[in-house]
Amino acid sequence: MAPSMAIKNNTEPSNLSEFVMNKGHGVKGLSETGLKSLPKQYIQPIQERINVKDVLQGQSIPIIDMSNWDDPKMADSICDAAEKWGFFQIVNHGVPIEVLENVQEATHRFFGLSAEEKNKYSKERSSSNNVRYGTSFTPQAEKALEWKDFLSLFYVSDDEAAALWPSVFRDPALEYMKKTEIVIKKLLEVLTKRLNVREIDSQKENVLMGSKRININYYPICPNPELTVGVGRHSDVSTLTILLQDNIGGLYVRDEKRDSWIHVPPVKGSLVINVGDALQILSNGRYRSVEHRVAANGSSNRISVPIFVNPRPSDVIGPLSEVLATGEKPIYKEVLYSDYVKHFFRKAHDGKGTVDFAKI
């Protein structure tokens, strides 16, 4: 009997784990078996499911037109959004639409590969820790699995990417990263100016954007989307995250004041920007890293492509001296960034729990 047929009627943990994780089929392969009901391993506790009653209707995060970088109103809009929402969308950002479309097509090409081919990049088989194909988030730590497959690529150099990254995805991904570089730098210049940083020197540039990681995420059609999640509640550990989403939708951002969730509707050609924990710490809490999550979908496959802009693993992060120069008391201690990231990845998604690691 073919594995795809066997898994339909047998969702015992060992059998499902073998098919989804060890064989590399992922939840995409599980979905493509024609599954009629969600395996119990993916059923989330009621409090972790996305309830339509908790979603604010008619609310949205700011959409900011980036066509005029010299406009002080635009700079104020970016900083205000980072303070109030922690999330915003940008349009007219200068990244060509064909670059965005190419990386989306390349994402579909990678996930369209055979399970055997994708599995060459799994944790157990990848030739480098910088290249990782997997499913869910941290399956070994999760009580309920998330309905998502991913490929995660830590950028070191074009040469390493040429040697190690999947060829069906590599070139469009590198082009996407290059074209977003100027947008990232300008955003950080604007955001740090409000923190009294006059100039981003080489040392600050390393702390703000010394390393990058690009992920591609695949959320296949789910038989019972109301019982699970694509991604659970979390905030990112980055300085900034630049997200390209397709036209399906499903990203939700927390409105802490109203204890509700806001859907982030896809806007063609836009990029979603969110503040990560590293920038919350560097700004001493002025900019907010906000909880977000992704819904599963019962009728459409969804993809997204985030770039995580991070400090270098060897950097120590804490509130910037310019922020504390006015006498403001630090609310975060200095932490080694690699320790912070390890803390994040050794546990299941837990909302804003990671940032407590750095609190005084």
N, C-alpha and C positions, 0 to 999 in steps of 0.2 A: 504494500500500500504506500502511495506517495506521502511524504511528510505533510503536504498541504491538506490532504484528506484526513490523515490521522489526527491532526491537531484540532479539527472541527469538533470531534466528539470526546476529546480527552484533554482537559485543561488542568490535569494534575501538575503541581509546581515543577516537578523534574522534567516532565514532557514539554511543558510550555517554555521553560527556561532553555531547554536544549534547542528547540525550534527557533525561538525569538533571539536569544542571545548567543548561544554557542555556535549555531549554524549560520547566524548572521541574517536571518530573514527579517528581523525587526518586527515592529507592529505593522509596517507596510505589508510584509508577507502574511501576517496574521489577518489583516483586513482583506487581503486579496483571496483568502480561502473561501470567502462568502459567509463568514461568521455571522450568526443570527443573534447572538447575545454576547455580552461582554464577559470575558473570563473574570473570575472572582478576584484574581490578583490585581486587577485594575480598578476595582470598585473603591472609590474614595469615601472616607467618612462624610457624613451629611454636611458637617460644618465646612468641609473643603470643596464642596461642589459649588458650581456657579448657579445661584438662584436668581431668576429673572426679577424677583421682588427686591433684590439688593442692588439692581442696576438703575442708575439715575437716567431717566429718559430726557432727551433734549439738552443734555450737557455734553461738552466736549473739551478736550485740551486745546490750548491755543495753536493756531496755524499762523506761522510767521513768514512773511515774504522777505526773502534774502537778496532781492535784486539790487539793493543799494546799501552796501556795507558802510558807507560814510554817514548814513542817516542815524543820528543819535536816538531817534525814536525806536529804530529797529534794535539797537543795542539794549535799550531799556526794556523792550518787549522780551528779549532773550533772558535777561537777568531776572526780570519779574516772574517769568514763567518757571525758571529754575528754582526760584525761592518759593513760589506759591504751589506749583504743580509737580515740579521735578520731571515733567514730561512736556514736550511740545513737538509739533510737526513743522518742517521747513519746506518751502516751495521756492522755485527760482534760485536754487542753490548753486547752480553751475555744473553739477554732475550730469553729463549728457544722458538723455533717456535711453539711448541705445546701450550704454554701459550698464544701466540698471536692468534692462531687458535681457542682455547677454548673460549676466550673472544668474538671473532667474532661470533662464533656459539651461544653463550649465548645472544648476541645482537639480533640476528635473532629470538631466542626463545622468548625474551621479546616482541618484536614487533609483533610476531605471536600470542600473547595472544588476547583474545576477547577485544573489546572496553570497555566493562563493567569492566573487570579485570584491564586493564591498567588505567582506569579512577579512580581507587581507590587511585592512586598516584598523581592525579591532585591537583592544588593549593587549590581548594575548599574542597577536600576530604582527602588529605594526612594527616597522623597523625603527621607529622613533616615538618617544613620548609626546613629541610636538604634533603628531598626526593621530587622531583618534576617532574611530567610528563606533557608535554605540546607540543605546536605546534608553528611554526614560531619563533619569538624572543620575542618581547613585543607587542602582538597584539593590546593592548589598545593605543599604541603610534605610530603605524605604519600606514602610508597612503596606503602602499601596503604590503601584507603579503608575507612571505617567504615559499618556498615549502619544509618544513622539519618538522618532529616530533622528539622529544627528551625525554630522561630521564636524569635528573641531580641529582647527589648524592654527597653531601658534607660529607667528611670522618671525623668522630670524633673518633671512636674506632671500633674494630672488634665486640665488644658486641653490640654496637648500630646498626652496619650493620646487624648483625644476627637477630636483632629484627625488623628492619624497611625496609631493602632493599628487593626487589623482590627475592624470592628464586630461580627463574629460571636463575638469573643473578649474584647473590651475590658471590658465591665461586670463579668462574672464574675471576670476577672483583677484588676481594681482592688479588688473586694470581698474577694477572697482576700488580697491584699496588705495591705489595711486590717485585716482580722481577725487576721492573723498579727503585726501590729506590736507588740502588747502582749506576745506570747509572746517575740518577739525581744528586746525590751527587758529582760524579766525574766531571760531566759537570760544576757544579757550582764552584767546586774547581779550575778548569782550567780557567773559565771565570773571577773569582774574582782575581786570581793571576795576571792577566794583569792589574787589577785595583789597584794593590799594596796591596791587602789584603794578609797578610802572613798566617793567620789561620782563619778558620771559627769556631769561638767559639759558645757557645750555643745561645747567644743573636743574633749573625749574622745568625745563622741557622734558628732561628725563623722568622727573617725578610725575609730571602731568600725562605724558604720552610716550614714555620710553619703551613700551612694548605694546604689541597689538595681537589680537586673536580674532580670526573670522570663523564663524560657525554657519553651517547651513542646517536648517531644521525642516523635517517633513512630518506633517500631521495627517495621517491617512483617514479616510472615512471610518467612522466609529459606529458600531451597531447600537450602542446606548450612550450617546454623548452626555446625557444629563447625569450619568452616574460616575463620570470620571473627569479628568482635566488633561489638556495638552501639556501644560506646565503649571505647577503649583505656585502658591503665593511666595514671592521672593523679591528681594532687591538685588541689583547687580553689584559686583565687587569692583567694577571699573571706575575710571574717572568719568568718562562719558561712554554711552553706547549709541551707535548709529545703526538704526534698524531699517532694513528694506522689507516691507511686507507686500504680499500679493493682493489681489482684489477680493479675497474671500472674507477677511475680517476675523475677529476672535480674540484680539488683544484687549485686556481690561486693566485699567489703572485705578488704584485705590484713592478715594476721596476721604482722607482721614477725618476731616471735620464732621462729615455727615455719615461716617461709617458705611459708605456705599462704594459702588464700583461704576466706572465710566468706560464705555466702549470707545476704542480708538478706531474710527472708520477709515478704511483705506482711501487715500487721495492719490490719484494717478500722478506719478512722477515725484511724489513727496518722499522725504526721509523722516523717520521718527527719532527724536533725540531724547535720551533720558540721562539724568544725573545718576552716577553710581556712588557706592559707599565711599570710595576713595576721595571723591570731590566733596562729599558731605563732611568727611573728616578734615580735609585740607581747609575747607571754609569754616570750620568750627560750627557746623550745623546751619550755616546761613542758606546754603543750597541743599535741597532735600532729595535724598535717594528714596524713591517711593516704591511701595509694593506693587507688583503687577503679576498677571497670570494670563494663561491662554486657555480658551474653551476648546473642547473637542467638537467635531463637526460631523453630523450624521449624513450629509449629502455631498460634500466636496472635500477633496484633498487640498491641504493648505501648505505653503512653504513660507519661510522667512529667512532673511540673511542678516544677522547682526555682526557688526564689527565692534569689538570691545577694546577701547582705548585705555591703557592701564599704565601705572608706574612699572618700573622694572622690578622683577622679583627681589633684587638685592636692595631696593630702596627702602628707607625708613620713612613712613608717612605719619604726619601729625598736623595739627593746625599750623598754617603758614605764619611765619613771624610777622608779616605785614598785617595779618588779621588781629594778632594779639598786641600790636604796637600801641593801640589806643587804650590799653588796659583791660581789654576783654579777657575774661577768665577762660582758660581752655576747658572744654568738656570731654576732650579725647586725649588719650596718651599717645606717645609715639610707639608705633608697632612696625615690625619688619613685614613688608608687604607679602612676601612669600608665606609667612606664618598665617597672615590674615586669609589668604586664598586657600591654604590647606584646611583651615577651620571651616570655611564655606563648603568645600567639596567632600568633607568627611561625614556630612550629615544630610538628611533629607531637606527639601525646601521647607522653610519655617518662617515665612514672612520676613520681618526685619530683625530676626534673631542674631544675625551675624555681626551687626554693627556694635552690639553690646560687648563684643570681644575687645573693642578699642576704647570703651568708655572708662573714664576715670572713676 
